[in-house]
Amino acid sequence: MTKPNFVLKRTKAIFSDESNRDIQNKIYLDYINKRDKEISKSCYCGHTVECDCGNPSFEEFKNNLLNNNINERSLFE
């Protein structure tokens, strides 16, 4: 078990550095795959708790991650 918010903090650090593009793409695709399997989708846009928005683009994902609209539970379970 990891410390609370460890995954989120590490993911934000990865997305803050443009040299990590390959790792960023993997994290993004893992997020999309996880989200596609959810029945009740967690919101990435910050408008609500549960979301009926389509999947975010890479840039939408990155911006919302860095702006705290994506929580650790959405990234990892």
Secondary structure, DSSP 8 states (H G I E B T S, - for coil): ---TTHHHHHHHHHHT-GGGHHHHHHHHHHHHHHHHH-SS-B-SSSS-SB--S----HHHHHHHHHTT-S-HHHH--
